[in-house]
Amino acid sequence: MIRLEKFDQSGYDMLISGITSPEMLMQFAGPAFTFPLTREQLDKSLSDPKRFAFKVIDRSNETTIGHAEIYLTGKSAYLGRILIGDQQLRGKGLGKQVVSSLLDYAFDVLKQTIVQLNVFEWNLGAIKCYKKAGFCNNPDKKVERVVNGQTWIALHMAVNKKKWKRLSQASRTSQ
């Protein structure tokens, strides 16, 4: 099990050391940052009052294992910059827990009705995770990024509060 805590300067070194290439930075944050990731870039990002950044804490040993953010737009919230830092911990359902926690926060605390995200089409593990959380693909909305001469396509996905609450309730009653 995980929990989210406010991300602050105490988490910078862990996040910076976890982003080891320009490609990984693009996957993590899109074009918002330049490689190598720096404390100054993180300071600027965190100064945005529309951005809610979190450390992902493993409750079993109280260690920081990742990062995640919510960004508010005029009409909805976007999930992004989701990272489980240790590759050994990936594929174990932690991403779904992170996404669920972010959706709870976006819908219950921030009072949003729609949550959206973008994910590169080759990131099949993340897409599977988002679909399990109720996100649906919007085929009419895609973004292209050129990375090292290759075109990466980012799919747009969204879930509304009503669907999320229904899925969340069904998940709790089946446990």
C-alpha positions as CSV (number, residue, x, y, z in Angstrom):
1,M,0.0,0.0,0.0
2,I,1.1,3.5,-0.7
3,R,0.1,7.0,0.4
4,L,0.7,10.4,-1.2
5,E,2.6,13.2,0.7
6,K,3.3,16.7,-0.5
7,F,6.4,16.8,-2.7
8,D,8.9,19.4,-1.7
9,Q,12.6,20.1,-1.9
10,S,13.4,17.1,0.2
11,G,12.3,14.9,-2.7
12,Y,14.3,16.7,-5.4
13,D,17.5,14.5,-5.3
14,M,15.5,11.2,-5.5
15,L,13.5,12.5,-8.5
16,I,16.5,14.1,-10.3
17,S,18.7,10.9,-9.9
18,G,15.8,8.8,-11.1
19,I,15.6,10.6,-14.5
20,T,18.6,9.2,-16.3
21,S,18.1,10.2,-19.9
22,P,16.4,12.8,-22.2
23,E,13.9,10.0,-23.3
24,M,13.0,9.2,-19.8
25,L,12.4,12.8,-19.0
26,M,10.1,13.2,-22.0
27,Q,8.2,10.1,-21.0
28,F,7.9,11.5,-17.4
29,A,7.1,15.1,-18.1
30,G,6.6,15.8,-21.7
31,P,8.4,18.9,-23.1
32,A,8.1,20.9,-19.9
33,F,11.7,20.2,-18.7
34,T,15.1,19.9,-20.3
35,F,17.6,17.2,-19.6
36,P,19.2,17.0,-17.1
37,L,16.5,17.8,-14.7
38,T,17.5,20.4,-12.2
39,R,16.4,21.8,-8.8
40,E,15.7,25.1,-10.6
41,Q,13.3,23.5,-13.0
42,L,11.5,21.7,-10.1
43,D,11.4,25.0,-8.1
44,K,9.7,26.7,-11.1
45,S,7.2,23.9,-11.6
46,L,6.3,23.7,-7.9
47,S,5.7,27.5,-7.8
48,D,2.7,27.0,-10.0
49,P,-0.4,27.2,-7.8
50,K,-2.3,25.0,-10.2
51,R,0.1,22.1,-9.7
52,F,-0.2,19.6,-6.9
53,A,2.9,17.4,-6.6
54,F,3.2,14.3,-4.4
55,K,5.8,11.9,-3.2
56,V,4.7,8.3,-3.4
57,I,5.4,6.7,0.0
58,D,5.6,2.9,0.6
59,R,3.7,2.4,3.8
60,S,5.4,-0.8,4.7
61,N,8.8,0.9,5.2
62,E,8.0,4.6,4.9
63,T,10.3,5.1,2.0
64,T,9.7,7.4,-1.0
65,I,9.3,5.2,-4.1
66,G,7.9,7.6,-6.6
67,H,6.4,10.9,-7.7
68,A,3.0,12.0,-9.1
69,E,1.2,15.2,-10.0
70,I,-2.2,16.7,-10.6
71,Y,-2.4,19.9,-12.7
72,L,-5.6,22.0,-12.8
73,T,-6.8,23.6,-16.0
74,G,-9.9,25.8,-16.4
75,K,-12.3,22.8,-16.9
76,S,-10.6,19.7,-15.5
77,A,-7.6,18.2,-13.9
78,Y,-4.7,16.4,-15.6
79,L,-2.7,13.6,-14.0
80,G,1.0,13.5,-15.0
81,R,4.6,13.1,-14.0
82,I,3.8,9.7,-12.5
83,L,6.9,7.6,-11.8
84,I,7.7,4.6,-9.7
85,G,11.4,5.1,-9.3
86,D,12.7,1.6,-8.7
87,Q,12.2,-0.6,-11.7
88,Q,12.0,-3.6,-9.4
89,L,8.8,-2.2,-8.0
90,R,7.1,-1.7,-11.4
91,G,4.4,-4.1,-12.6
92,K,3.3,-4.9,-9.0
93,G,0.1,-2.8,-9.0
94,L,1.6,0.3,-7.4
95,G,0.8,2.4,-10.4
96,K,-2.9,1.6,-10.0
97,Q,-2.8,2.6,-6.3
98,V,-1.1,5.9,-7.2
99,V,-3.7,6.6,-9.9
100,S,-6.5,5.7,-7.5
101,S,-5.1,8.0,-4.9
102,L,-4.7,10.8,-7.4
103,L,-8.3,10.4,-8.6
104,D,-9.6,10.4,-5.0
105,Y,-7.7,13.7,-4.4
106,A,-8.8,15.2,-7.7
107,F,-12.5,14.3,-7.3
108,D,-12.9,14.6,-3.5
109,V,-10.5,17.3,-2.5
110,L,-10.2,19.4,-5.6
111,K,-13.8,18.9,-6.6
112,Q,-13.1,18.1,-10.2
113,T,-15.6,16.4,-12.5
114,I,-13.3,15.2,-15.2
115,V,-9.7,14.0,-15.0
116,Q,-7.5,13.7,-18.1
117,L,-4.0,12.5,-19.0
118,N,-1.7,11.9,-21.9
119,V,0.3,8.8,-22.3
120,F,2.7,7.7,-25.1
121,E,1.1,4.9,-27.2
122,W,4.0,2.6,-26.7
123,N,3.7,2.7,-22.9
124,L,1.4,-0.3,-22.8
125,G,1.8,-0.9,-19.0
126,A,0.6,2.6,-18.2
127,I,-2.3,2.4,-20.6
128,K,-3.4,-0.8,-19.1
129,C,-3.2,0.7,-15.6
130,Y,-5.2,3.8,-16.7
131,K,-7.9,1.7,-18.3
132,K,-8.3,-0.4,-15.1
133,A,-8.9,2.9,-13.3
134,G,-11.7,3.8,-15.7
135,F,-9.9,6.0,-18.2
136,C,-11.1,5.8,-21.8
137,N,-9.1,6.8,-24.9
138,N,-10.2,9.9,-26.9
139,P,-9.1,8.9,-30.4
140,D,-9.7,12.5,-31.7
141,K,-7.1,14.0,-29.4
142,K,-3.5,13.1,-29.9
143,V,-0.2,14.9,-29.4
144,E,3.1,14.2,-31.3
145,R,6.5,14.7,-29.9
146,V,9.8,14.2,-31.8
147,V,12.4,12.5,-29.6
148,N,15.8,11.7,-31.2
149,G,14.3,11.8,-34.6
150,Q,11.4,9.5,-33.8
151,T,7.8,10.6,-33.5
152,W,6.1,9.6,-30.3
153,I,2.3,9.8,-30.2
154,A,0.7,10.7,-26.9
155,L,-2.8,9.3,-26.5
156,H,-5.4,11.4,-24.6
157,M,-7.5,9.6,-22.0
158,A,-10.2,10.8,-19.6
159,V,-12.5,9.6,-16.8
160,N,-15.4,11.4,-15.2
161,K,-16.2,11.5,-11.6
162,K,-19.4,9.4,-11.9
163,K,-17.7,6.5,-13.7
164,W,-14.7,6.6,-11.2
165,K,-17.0,6.5,-8.2
166,R,-19.0,3.6,-9.7
167,L,-15.8,1.6,-10.4
168,S,-14.2,2.6,-7.1
169,Q,-17.3,1.4,-5.2
170,A,-17.5,-1.9,-7.1
171,S,-13.8,-2.5,-6.4
172,R,-14.3,-1.9,-2.7
173,T,-17.3,-4.2,-2.4
174,S,-15.5,-7.1,-4.3
175,Q,-12.5,-7.1,-1.9
